[in-house]
């Protein structure tokens, strides 16, 4: 009996004979496997973008494209496109499994073909939808997806990528140039839109950023979006670099060129909401699969957009895989996550009756919290050199804290409080600044609570807020002097730096996505001087570790005098971990020259002039500062030593010691 049972058991063991080989061959033809479907349903298929969408494939020796789409409530799905004359019934897809993924291989389909998914809803409606995983889209106002092939680009950024993975950006210089490609500079070809494509833009922006010494560029509006006026914040194609500026490989060229020049690339990323356009994600298969079906949880009433359903595994997978897609396929170095506060709070921008409390009765979005922790654990855990940056405008704790310590896991958080206090102070007539003196010092009181970036972004120079220079009080020459001193304060303050394009040369008009920056202003003394001044600040910032390596610690910052409200003068020191090449900042925020002004200093050393904002080459009046000054043993404001300076009006003085 034992031998018979053993024989029967052996008969049931699969043998690697011809039948098994045939089975393996069949399995190799399966583009989307049961394992793929299972992982997607669990929210952990981080390569799902290689399966869903449209991908070059070969079956039985014939080249074509495999199409995959998630539409769990659809009665039927067809692929319609330029390759089948958009005939509704020409290419029916097959439902591959219980979670609602549909697939179809179409032989003969080539790169560059337009297509959509024709979804027959359970109630019989026919919906023409763009592919949520499409890598390329038709030029607006067209809304079709376009077949493309991401493979084969000749990357030349190996050195950059290796160095990136070894860096802790919290201890590195990070000076970001926020940029909107379509309005940075217009093409002189006379076309109405005048867009440079990604390759042409690369030739211009690389040269400019190298000259100015920015470390990174943050690109607005790269994911495909239908409306220019949304600036890219109402997305329809999360996996498609916008066709406004060229093809996906053109975008690869841009990233590659920036990396070869030593410049990092950060993308604006918008997981908080998506556009309601008919071809987009909303009610994708006739029902709400990407957004929450309850409008109190699934809609932003102020923005007219849909909110992702963060409690659904497939939706979380869609978003997390999207970050990995930009990271892996396009080599981007970070994402700036838009509108994080709107995700964390269920009642954000909503009135009573427009939102639903969580299971504990509170206003925290527990599913969004879990999503952020999941995303940052996967992305930053796998790629520690990759940055995730939160635009978060509230006092939510531990946004940049580690996930294991109840943090959200972001690398950095935008310091919106600093930005608000800075702009409000700088707008004041100097006679009133002493009344708001501590508004400028307040941010240091909570600086250690997060890893901060100080943002002067596009949001501060639109919607009648004025450009940065026109926020400043006084005559034109005063405005520029004010802003030069304000920028010195920003670059000296703890935290990484971000400037929106045009702010570096004193753009006077508010930003509009419809026109290029006012480059003609560089013919003016004030603007050319401002550009030279910001370049000098960036040079100093990157050269001296005291300016950036201890941004989140009092070990890197010390007030010399934070309390001179009567004179509206601020003085502080940025300190290096080595204790050498520290930088003293002295800032006069009034139009009054301060002769013989005594500045407390921490050491009896020789202080060497690094920067005088009032130099004529910067557009200043030319008031001199001593090139070197020796500290005296004259106590001042709790320091044993001090120096005296004749501070220029609206002047910033930086000294190295």
Secondary structure, DSSP 8 states (H G I E B T S, - for coil): -HHHHHHHHHHTS---SHHHHHHHHHHHH-SS-HHHHHHHHHT--TTGGGTSEEEEEEETTEEEEEEEEE-TT-SEEEEEEGGGTT-TTSSB-EE-STT-EEEEEEET--TT-EEEEEEE-TTS-EEEE--TT-S-B--TT---EE----TT-----HHHHHHHHH--GGGS--EEEEE-HHHH---TT--SS----HHHHHHHHHHHHHHHT-SEEEESS-EE-S-GGGTT-S-SEEEEE-GGG--HHHHHHHHHHHHHTT-EEEEEE--S-B---TTSSTTTTSS-SSB-SSHHHHEETTTTEE-B-TTSHHHHHHHHHHHHHHHHHH---EEEETTHHHHHBTTTT--TTS----TTSSSB-HHHHHHHHHHHHHHHHH-TT-EEEE---S--TTTTS-GGGT----SEEE-HHHHHHHHHHHHS-HHHHGGGGGGTTGGGGGGGGS-EEEEE-GGGGSTTS--HHHHS-SSHHHHHHHHHHHHHHHHHSSSEEEEETTTTTT--S---TTS---GGGGGSHHHHHHHHHHHHHHHHHHH-GGGTTTTTSGGGEEEEES--TTTTEEEEEE--TTS-S-EEEEEE-SSS-EEEEEEEESSSSEEEEEEETT-GGGTS------SEEE-BS--BTTBSEEEEEEE-TT-EEEEE-
